[in-house]
């Protein structure tokens, strides 16, 4: 039998002059603003920009990577699968880390992982090296994304949280446009004998390292600060400097948080819709490749005429811009509806947005005549599609997650949502490639580097359509139970938070 010793929390002594200086400095950092906006929020949004840019780099240059490594569409899909699968498995680690460390530290470590791996992809000589570094990239994103989401959830009140998530996604999509469109354009050039797509990866890795340093140096975790700008959990901060939790304590707290999150019905149903709702978003990364391979030498043929790098980049950018504006607009609309219909407003927004993916997918792939003169029709369709199908995460999922668990478990709920959603959706990209190759007859050897191939483009189109229409419909249907579960789970979370506050 042991001595019965247990880790003890040291009671903080009366504040000394050095403690007061520490507290004043910390509060000053928190209240530092630029144009009236918190410096911490500015840097966090910059991190979101780089995170989204990193996600869009590889899909934007699928064609160049395919040529450089002799990879087929299924091989390219496996690269997305590897990154997403590792990201899904590692996402709960973000919740564990956020319980025991300040989120700026957690974010900085994750950003460093993705930055170094992104640069390494640009320097890779063999396909297996690209696959390895994509796995490391997924590990970094697994840490960063849930921590970013919970940071935003803690920075906004319930009534405007949709707008906060929408703005994060809006500025993040700026990074998506930069990472997708700019990389697509750069891929058409060489820089000092180095292929442009490799330069894009190295450049993005360097910029991400800079953002990681800014996060570590200047961002302050909002859970440590009260509304007055003072440290709200001063004892915790001093304990972190003078004591170290035992491994048993860390894992016990993490296990309690995991069980709490997993038992929430609202979480379960949102994850269920996410398992299928994220599939079309993963599958749609083949859009750029479809445009690139479908060039025809004779524009008079009533067939789909492909676009050059700049045209394809414009289409991808328009879709991304539509998604950015749509997510922000959806957040604002959902905030307004939630004030009028507290238990149903956000759910209605999500179902509308999910359903809109069906007609737009059919119109984009099947209805628009595949003619050279329909470029602007494609552009308008992609923009409007992005404007309407991008509401779910910012209008519904993010804000509702923040309300159905106590604040200290927010990173964990976002982490587990990513774990389930990303792991499942990671299968979508290789499935699109497999459908295109083995069922619809895609053959990369038939794709002329100049003229392209209509047959190959049509094969990819059929694979895309299979992975978009059905998942969008199921996603809309799976939101329905939230009309009954959300109110109950939100009240339970409020009661639990009040009890925890009274016990302090």
C-alpha positions as CSV (number, residue, x, y, z in Angstrom):
1,X,0.0,0.0,0.0
2,X,1.4,3.4,-0.9
3,X,1.9,6.4,1.3
4,X,-1.4,7.9,0.2
5,X,0.3,11.0,-1.4
6,X,-1.7,12.9,-4.0
7,X,-0.8,15.8,-6.1
8,X,-1.8,18.9,-4.3
9,X,-2.6,22.4,-5.6
10,X,-0.5,25.0,-3.9
11,X,-2.6,27.8,-2.4
12,X,-1.3,31.1,-3.9
13,X,0.2,33.4,-1.3
14,X,-0.8,37.0,-1.1
15,X,0.1,38.9,-4.2
16,X,3.6,40.3,-4.2
17,X,5.0,43.2,-6.1
18,X,6.3,40.8,-8.8
19,X,2.9,39.1,-9.1
20,X,1.2,42.5,-9.5
21,X,3.7,43.4,-12.2
22,X,3.1,40.0,-13.9
23,X,-0.7,40.6,-13.8
24,X,-0.4,44.2,-15.1
25,X,1.8,43.1,-18.0
26,X,-0.6,40.3,-18.9
27,X,-3.6,42.5,-18.8
28,X,-1.9,45.1,-20.9
29,X,-1.2,42.5,-23.6
30,X,-4.8,41.5,-23.5
31,X,-6.1,45.1,-23.9
32,X,-3.6,46.0,-26.7
33,X,-5.6,46.8,-29.8
34,X,-5.1,47.8,-33.4
35,X,-7.9,50.0,-34.8
36,X,-10.0,49.0,-31.8
37,X,-9.6,45.3,-32.5
38,X,-7.9,42.9,-30.1
39,X,-4.4,42.1,-31.2
40,X,-4.9,38.5,-30.1
41,X,-8.0,38.2,-32.4
42,X,-6.1,39.8,-35.3
43,X,-3.3,37.3,-35.1
44,X,-5.7,34.4,-34.6
45,X,-7.5,35.4,-37.8
46,X,-4.1,35.6,-39.6
47,X,-3.4,32.0,-38.4
48,X,-6.8,31.0,-39.9
49,X,-5.8,32.6,-43.2
50,X,-2.6,30.6,-43.3
51,X,-4.3,27.4,-42.2
52,X,-6.8,27.6,-45.1
53,X,-4.1,28.5,-47.6
54,X,-2.2,25.4,-46.5
55,X,-5.2,23.2,-47.0
56,X,-5.8,24.5,-50.6
57,X,-2.2,24.3,-51.8
58,X,-2.1,20.6,-52.9
59,X,-5.5,20.4,-54.6
60,X,-4.7,23.6,-56.6
61,X,-1.6,21.9,-58.2
62,X,-2.9,18.3,-58.5
63,X,-2.1,18.3,-62.2
64,X,1.6,19.4,-61.7
65,X,2.1,16.9,-58.9
66,X,0.6,14.2,-61.0
67,X,3.1,15.0,-63.8
68,X,6.1,15.4,-61.4
69,X,5.6,12.0,-59.7
70,X,3.6,10.0,-62.3
71,X,0.6,9.9,-60.0
72,X,-2.9,8.9,-61.0
73,X,-6.1,10.5,-59.6
74,X,-6.4,7.7,-57.0
75,X,-2.8,8.4,-55.9
76,X,-3.6,12.1,-55.5
77,X,-6.7,11.2,-53.5
78,X,-4.6,9.1,-51.2
79,X,-2.5,12.1,-50.4
80,X,-5.6,13.9,-49.2
81,X,-6.7,10.7,-47.4
82,X,-3.4,10.4,-45.5
83,X,-3.5,14.0,-44.3
84,X,-7.1,13.9,-43.3
85,X,-6.9,10.5,-41.7
86,X,-4.0,11.5,-39.5
87,X,-5.8,14.8,-38.8
88,X,-8.9,12.9,-37.7
89,X,-7.0,10.5,-35.4
90,X,-4.9,13.2,-33.8
91,X,-7.6,15.8,-33.3
92,X,-8.5,14.7,-29.7
93,X,-5.0,15.5,-28.7
94,X,-5.9,19.2,-29.2
95,X,-8.6,18.8,-26.5
96,X,-6.1,17.2,-24.1
97,X,-3.5,19.9,-24.7
98,X,-5.9,22.7,-24.3
99,X,-7.0,21.4,-20.9
100,X,-3.4,21.6,-19.6
101,X,-1.8,24.4,-21.6
102,X,-2.6,27.8,-22.8
103,X,-4.0,27.7,-26.3
104,X,-1.5,30.1,-27.9
105,X,1.2,27.6,-27.0
106,X,-0.8,24.7,-28.4
107,X,-1.5,26.7,-31.6
108,X,2.2,27.6,-32.0
109,X,3.3,24.0,-31.9
110,X,0.6,22.9,-34.4
111,X,1.5,25.8,-36.8
112,X,5.2,24.9,-36.7
113,X,4.3,21.3,-37.6
114,X,2.2,22.2,-40.6
115,X,4.7,24.9,-41.7
116,X,7.7,22.6,-41.8
117,X,5.8,19.8,-43.5
118,X,4.4,22.2,-46.2
119,X,7.9,23.4,-47.1
120,X,9.1,19.8,-47.1
121,X,6.5,18.8,-49.7
122,X,7.9,21.4,-52.0
123,X,11.4,19.9,-51.6
124,X,10.3,16.2,-52.0
125,X,11.9,14.1,-54.7
126,X,9.7,11.0,-54.4
127,X,6.0,10.4,-54.0
128,X,6.4,8.5,-50.7
129,X,8.1,11.6,-49.2
130,X,5.2,13.7,-50.2
131,X,2.9,11.2,-48.5
132,X,4.9,11.3,-45.3
133,X,5.0,15.0,-45.0
134,X,1.3,15.2,-45.7
135,X,0.7,13.0,-42.7
136,X,2.8,15.4,-40.6
137,X,0.8,18.2,-42.0
138,X,-2.4,16.5,-40.9
139,X,-1.0,16.2,-37.4
140,X,-0.3,20.0,-37.2
141,X,-3.8,20.8,-38.5
142,X,-5.3,18.4,-35.9
143,X,-3.9,20.5,-33.1
144,X,-4.6,23.9,-34.7
145,X,-8.1,23.8,-36.0
146,X,-10.0,22.8,-32.7
147,X,-7.9,25.3,-30.7
148,X,-8.8,28.0,-33.2
149,X,-12.5,27.2,-33.0
150,X,-12.6,27.1,-29.2
151,X,-10.6,30.4,-29.1
152,X,-13.3,32.1,-31.2
153,X,-16.1,30.5,-29.1
154,X,-14.6,31.9,-25.9
155,X,-14.1,35.4,-27.5
156,X,-17.8,36.0,-28.5
157,X,-21.1,35.9,-26.6
158,X,-23.9,33.4,-27.6
159,X,-26.0,35.9,-29.6
160,X,-23.1,36.9,-31.9
161,X,-21.1,33.8,-32.0
162,X,-22.3,32.9,-35.5
163,X,-20.9,36.2,-36.8
164,X,-17.6,35.5,-35.0
165,X,-17.3,32.1,-36.7
166,X,-18.4,33.6,-39.9
167,X,-15.8,36.3,-39.8
168,X,-13.1,33.8,-39.0
169,X,-14.1,31.7,-42.0
170,X,-14.3,34.8,-44.2
171,X,-10.8,35.9,-43.5
172,X,-9.7,32.3,-43.6
173,X,-11.0,31.9,-47.1
174,X,-8.8,34.8,-48.1
175,X,-6.0,32.3,-47.4
176,X,-7.9,29.7,-49.3
177,X,-8.0,32.0,-52.3
178,X,-4.3,32.8,-51.9
179,X,-3.3,29.2,-51.4
180,X,-5.5,27.9,-54.2
181,X,-5.5,30.6,-56.9
182,X,-2.0,31.9,-56.4
183,X,-0.5,28.4,-56.3
184,X,-2.5,27.5,-59.5
185,X,-1.0,30.6,-61.3
186,X,2.5,30.0,-59.9
187,X,2.3,26.4,-61.2
188,X,2.4,27.7,-64.8
189,X,5.9,29.2,-64.3
190,X,9.4,28.3,-63.3
191,X,11.5,30.3,-60.9
192,X,15.2,30.0,-61.3
193,X,14.7,26.5,-62.8
194,X,12.5,25.5,-59.9
195,X,8.9,24.5,-60.7
196,X,6.4,27.1,-59.6
197,X,4.3,24.7,-57.5
198,X,7.4,23.8,-55.4
199,X,8.1,27.5,-54.8
200,X,4.5,28.0,-53.6
201,X,4.9,25.3,-51.0
202,X,8.2,26.6,-49.7
203,X,6.9,30.2,-49.6
204,X,3.8,29.1,-47.7
205,X,5.8,27.2,-45.2
206,X,8.0,30.2,-44.4
207,X,5.0,32.5,-44.0
208,X,3.3,30.0,-41.7
209,X,6.4,29.9,-39.4
210,X,6.2,33.7,-39.0
211,X,2.5,33.4,-38.0
212,X,3.4,30.7,-35.5
213,X,5.9,33.0,-33.9
214,X,3.4,35.8,-33.6
215,X,0.8,33.5,-32.0
216,X,3.3,32.3,-29.4
217,X,4.7,35.8,-28.7
218,X,1.6,38.0,-28.6
219,X,-1.7,36.0,-28.4
220,X,-3.4,35.7,-24.9
221,X,-5.8,33.0,-24.1
222,X,-9.3,34.5,-23.4
223,X,-10.1,31.9,-20.8
224,X,-7.4,33.5,-18.6
225,X,-8.9,37.0,-18.8
226,X,-12.0,38.5,-17.2
227,X,-14.3,41.1,-18.8
228,X,-12.3,43.8,-17.1
229,X,-9.1,42.8,-18.8
230,X,-7.6,41.4,-15.6
231,X,-6.5,37.8,-15.0
232,X,-9.7,35.9,-14.0
233,X,-7.9,32.7,-12.9
234,X,-4.9,34.1,-11.2
235,X,-4.4,31.1,-8.9
236,X,-4.4,28.8,-12.0
237,X,-1.7,30.9,-13.6
238,X,0.5,30.8,-10.5
239,X,-0.1,27.1,-10.2
240,X,1.1,26.6,-13.7
241,X,4.3,28.3,-12.8
242,X,4.9,26.4,-9.6
243,X,3.4,23.0,-10.0
244,X,3.2,20.3,-12.6
245,X,0.2,18.0,-12.9
246,X,0.8,14.3,-12.7
247,X,0.2,12.2,-15.8
248,X,-2.7,10.5,-14.1
249,X,-4.4,13.8,-13.3
250,X,-3.9,15.0,-16.9
251,X,-5.4,11.9,-18.4
252,X,-8.2,11.7,-15.8
253,X,-9.3,15.3,-16.6
254,X,-9.1,14.5,-20.3
255,X,-11.1,11.3,-20.0
256,X,-13.8,13.1,-18.1
257,X,-14.0,15.8,-20.8
258,X,-14.1,13.1,-23.5
259,X,-17.0,11.3,-21.8
260,X,-18.9,14.5,-21.2
261,X,-18.7,15.5,-24.9
262,X,-19.5,12.1,-26.3
263,X,-22.7,11.8,-24.3
264,X,-24.3,15.0,-25.7
265,X,-27.0,14.1,-28.2
266,X,-26.6,17.4,-30.1
267,X,-23.0,16.6,-30.6
268,X,-23.9,13.1,-31.8
269,X,-26.3,14.3,-34.4
270,X,-24.0,17.1,-35.7
271,X,-21.2,14.6,-36.0
272,X,-23.6,12.2,-37.9
273,X,-24.5,14.9,-40.5
274,X,-20.8,15.9,-40.7
275,X,-19.8,12.3,-41.6
276,X,-21.7,12.6,-44.8
277,X,-21.8,16.4,-45.2
278,X,-18.1,16.8,-45.4
279,X,-17.8,14.2,-48.2
280,X,-18.7,16.6,-51.0
281,X,-16.3,19.2,-49.7
282,X,-13.5,16.7,-49.9
283,X,-14.5,15.4,-53.3
284,X,-14.8,18.9,-54.9
285,X,-11.0,19.3,-54.7
286,X,-10.9,17.6,-58.1
287,X,-12.7,20.5,-59.7
288,X,-9.4,22.2,-60.7
289,X,-8.0,19.0,-62.2
290,X,-11.2,18.5,-64.2
291,X,-10.9,22.0,-65.7
292,X,-7.2,21.5,-66.6
293,X,-7.6,18.2,-68.4
294,X,-10.6,19.0,-70.5
295,X,-9.0,21.3,-73.2
296,X,-10.1,20.9,-76.8
297,X,-8.3,22.1,-79.9
298,X,-11.5,23.0,-81.6
299,X,-13.7,25.5,-79.7
300,X,-16.4,25.0,-82.3
301,X,-17.2,21.6,-80.9
302,X,-20.2,21.6,-78.6
303,X,-18.2,20.0,-75.9
304,X,-16.8,21.2,-72.6
305,X,-13.7,23.3,-73.3
306,X,-11.2,23.4,-70.5
307,X,-9.5,26.4,-69.1
308,X,-5.8,27.5,-68.7
309,X,-4.2,28.0,-65.3
310,X,-5.4,31.6,-65.0
311,X,-9.0,30.8,-65.9
312,X,-9.1,27.7,-63.6
313,X,-7.6,29.8,-60.8
314,X,-10.3,32.4,-61.3
315,X,-13.1,29.8,-61.1
316,X,-11.6,28.3,-57.9
317,X,-11.2,31.8,-56.5
318,X,-14.8,32.7,-57.2
319,X,-16.1,29.6,-55.5
320,X,-13.9,30.3,-52.5
321,X,-15.0,33.9,-52.4
322,X,-18.7,32.8,-52.5
323,X,-18.0,30.4,-49.6
324,X,-16.3,33.1,-47.6
325,X,-19.1,35.6,-48.0
326,X,-21.7,32.9,-47.6
327,X,-20.3,31.6,-44.3
328,X,-20.2,35.2,-42.9
329,X,-23.7,35.9,-44.2
330,X,-25.0,32.6,-42.8
331,X,-23.5,33.4,-39.4
332,X,-25.3,36.8,-39.4
333,X,-28.6,35.3,-40.5
334,X,-28.4,32.5,-38.0
335,X,-27.6,34.9,-35.1
336,X,-30.7,36.9,-36.0
337,X,-32.9,33.8,-36.3
338,X,-31.6,32.3,-33.1
339,X,-32.7,35.4,-31.2
340,X,-36.2,35.0,-32.6
341,X,-36.3,31.2,-32.6
342,X,-33.7,30.2,-29.9
343,X,-34.2,26.4,-30.4
344,X,-34.7,26.2,-34.1
345,X,-33.2,29.2,-36.0
346,X,-29.7,27.7,-36.4
347,X,-31.0,24.3,-37.4
348,X,-33.2,25.9,-40.2
349,X,-30.2,27.7,-41.6
350,X,-28.2,24.4,-41.7
351,X,-30.9,22.5,-43.5
352,X,-31.4,25.2,-46.1
353,X,-27.6,25.4,-46.8
354,X,-27.2,21.6,-47.0
355,X,-30.1,21.2,-49.4
356,X,-28.9,23.9,-51.8
357,X,-25.9,21.7,-52.6
358,X,-28.1,19.3,-54.5
359,X,-29.5,21.6,-57.3
360,X,-26.2,23.4,-57.6
361,X,-24.2,20.2,-58.0
362,X,-26.6,19.0,-60.7
363,X,-26.6,22.3,-62.5
364,X,-22.8,22.6,-62.4
365,X,-22.0,19.1,-63.7
366,X,-25.0,18.1,-65.7
367,X,-27.1,21.1,-66.8
368,X,-24.7,23.7,-68.1
369,X,-23.8,23.0,-71.7
370,X,-20.2,22.1,-72.1
371,X,-19.3,24.9,-74.5
372,X,-16.4,27.3,-74.7
373,X,-18.8,30.3,-74.3
374,X,-20.1,29.1,-70.9
375,X,-17.2,30.3,-68.8
376,X,-19.2,33.1,-67.2
377,X,-22.0,30.7,-66.5
378,X,-19.7,28.4,-64.7
379,X,-18.2,31.4,-62.8
380,X,-21.6,32.6,-61.7
381,X,-22.8,29.1,-60.7
382,X,-19.7,28.4,-58.6
383,X,-20.0,31.8,-56.8
384,X,-23.7,31.4,-56.0
385,X,-23.1,27.8,-55.0
386,X,-20.4,28.8,-52.5
387,X,-22.6,31.6,-51.3
388,X,-25.4,29.2,-50.3
389,X,-23.8,25.9,-49.3
390,X,-21.3,27.3,-46.8
391,X,-23.5,28.2,-43.8
392,X,-23.4,25.0,-41.7
393,X,-20.1,25.3,-39.9
394,X,-20.5,29.0,-38.9
395,X,-24.2,29.4,-38.6
396,X,-24.9,26.2,-36.7
397,X,-22.2,23.7,-35.8
398,X,-19.6,26.1,-34.2
399,X,-22.1,28.2,-32.2
400,X,-24.2,25.2,-31.0
401,X,-21.1,23.2,-29.9
402,X,-20.2,26.2,-27.7
403,X,-23.6,26.2,-26.0
404,X,-24.0,22.4,-25.2
405,X,-20.9,21.8,-23.1
406,X,-19.3,23.8,-20.3
407,X,-16.7,26.3,-21.5
408,X,-13.7,24.2,-20.3
409,X,-14.7,21.4,-22.6
410,X,-15.1,23.5,-25.8
411,X,-11.8,22.6,-27.3
412,X,-12.6,18.9,-26.7
413,X,-15.9,19.0,-28.5
414,X,-14.4,20.8,-31.5
415,X,-11.6,18.3,-31.5
416,X,-13.8,15.2,-31.5
417,X,-16.0,16.8,-34.2
418,X,-12.9,17.1,-36.3
419,X,-11.8,13.5,-35.4
420,X,-15.0,11.9,-36.6
421,X,-15.7,14.2,-39.5
422,X,-12.3,14.4,-41.0
423,X,-11.5,10.7,-40.6
424,X,-14.6,9.7,-42.5
425,X,-14.5,12.3,-45.2
426,X,-10.8,11.4,-45.9
427,X,-12.2,8.4,-47.8
428,X,-14.0,10.7,-50.3
429,X,-11.0,11.9,-52.3
430,X,-9.6,8.4,-53.2
431,X,-13.2,7.2,-53.8
432,X,-13.7,9.9,-56.4
433,X,-10.4,8.8,-58.1
434,X,-11.3,5.2,-58.0
435,X,-14.8,5.8,-59.4
436,X,-13.4,7.9,-62.2
437,X,-10.7,5.3,-63.1
438,X,-12.5,2.0,-62.6
439,X,-16.1,2.7,-63.2
440,X,-16.3,5.8,-65.5
441,X,-13.1,5.0,-67.6
442,X,-10.7,7.8,-66.7
443,X,-7.2,7.0,-68.2
444,X,-4.4,9.6,-67.5
445,X,-2.5,8.3,-70.5
446,X,-5.3,9.6,-72.8
447,X,-4.9,13.1,-71.5
448,X,-3.0,15.2,-74.0
449,X,-0.8,17.8,-72.2
450,X,-2.0,20.5,-74.6
451,X,-5.3,19.4,-75.9
452,X,-6.6,17.6,-72.8
453,X,-9.4,15.0,-73.0
454,X,-13.2,15.4,-72.9
455,X,-13.6,11.7,-72.0
456,X,-11.4,12.1,-69.0
457,X,-13.1,15.2,-67.8
458,X,-16.5,13.5,-68.1
459,X,-15.3,10.6,-66.1
460,X,-14.2,12.9,-63.3
461,X,-17.5,14.7,-63.5
462,X,-19.4,11.5,-62.9
463,X,-17.2,10.6,-60.0
464,X,-17.7,14.1,-58.5
465,X,-21.5,14.0,-58.9
466,X,-21.8,10.6,-57.2
467,X,-20.0,12.0,-54.1
468,X,-21.9,15.3,-53.9
469,X,-25.7,15.0,-54.5
470,X,-26.4,12.1,-52.1
471,X,-24.3,13.3,-49.2
472,X,-25.8,16.8,-49.4
473,X,-29.3,15.3,-49.1
474,X,-28.4,13.1,-46.2
475,X,-26.7,16.0,-44.4
476,X,-29.9,18.1,-44.6
477,X,-32.0,15.2,-43.2
478,X,-29.6,14.4,-40.3
479,X,-30.0,18.0,-38.9
480,X,-33.7,17.4,-38.1
481,X,-33.3,15.8,-34.6
482,X,-31.6,19.0,-33.3
483,X,-35.0,20.7,-33.1
484,X,-35.6,18.5,-30.0
485,X,-32.1,17.9,-28.6
486,X,-30.5,21.3,-28.7
487,X,-32.7,23.0,-26.0
488,X,-32.2,20.2,-23.5
489,X,-28.5,20.0,-24.0
490,X,-28.0,23.7,-23.8
491,X,-29.9,23.9,-20.4
492,X,-27.8,21.0,-19.1
493,X,-24.6,22.8,-20.0
494,X,-25.7,26.0,-18.3
495,X,-26.6,24.2,-15.1
496,X,-23.3,22.4,-15.1
497,X,-21.4,25.6,-15.6
498,X,-23.3,27.3,-12.7
499,X,-22.5,24.4,-10.4
500,X,-18.8,24.5,-11.3
501,X,-18.7,28.2,-10.7
502,X,-20.3,27.8,-7.3
503,X,-17.7,25.2,-6.3
504,X,-14.8,27.5,-7.0
